[in-house]
Amino acid sequence: MAKRESVQKKLQRIRPPRVQLTYDVEIGDAKEAKELPFVVGVMGDFSAASELERTKLKDKKFINVDLDNIDEVMESLSPRAAFQVDNTLTEEGGKIAVDLTFKSMEDFRPENVVQQVDPLKKLVEARERLTDLRNKISNSERLEDLLDEVLKNTDQIRKLSAEADHE
């Protein structure tokens, strides 16, 4: 896997940082400005709904997180979000239970989030099947004619639907 450029390096190229800490050092007769790195430490309980055992704040240790180890840190912490959302997918409404676990930065991508929510996953799978069907139809005139004939015959569709309801 190719190494990605860190956000800090990218921002340094695009525009200089807003915070630059420097101090003057006298080397012989010359003064030289040395730049100090800007480091931020964040403390808090970010475990939310994680299934890992919680440790007391006094026992927590700083974890150095950078571009190279973020996936390993994510996997070790397994952050989790569990909540309910309004169901706008069906007319019945109600709530949908959402339980997301993030083990890498890739898990935040929309297509990976969808795979963790069953109703959305089923919709994406149905969409993929329809796309496959569309592709097959566009490649086969015979299949296209057959589907046109089936869709135009509404009596047969009602009959099949009634039979399916009885089963």
Secondary structure, DSSP 4 states (H G I P E B T S, - for coil): -PPPPPHHHHHHHHS--S--EEEEEEETTEEEEEEEP------S---BT--SPP--GGG-------TTTHHHHHHHH--EEEEEEE--SSTT--EEEEEEE-SSGGGGSHHHHHTTSHHHHHHHHHHHHHHHHHHHHHH-HHHHHHHHHHHH-HHHHHHHHHHHHH-
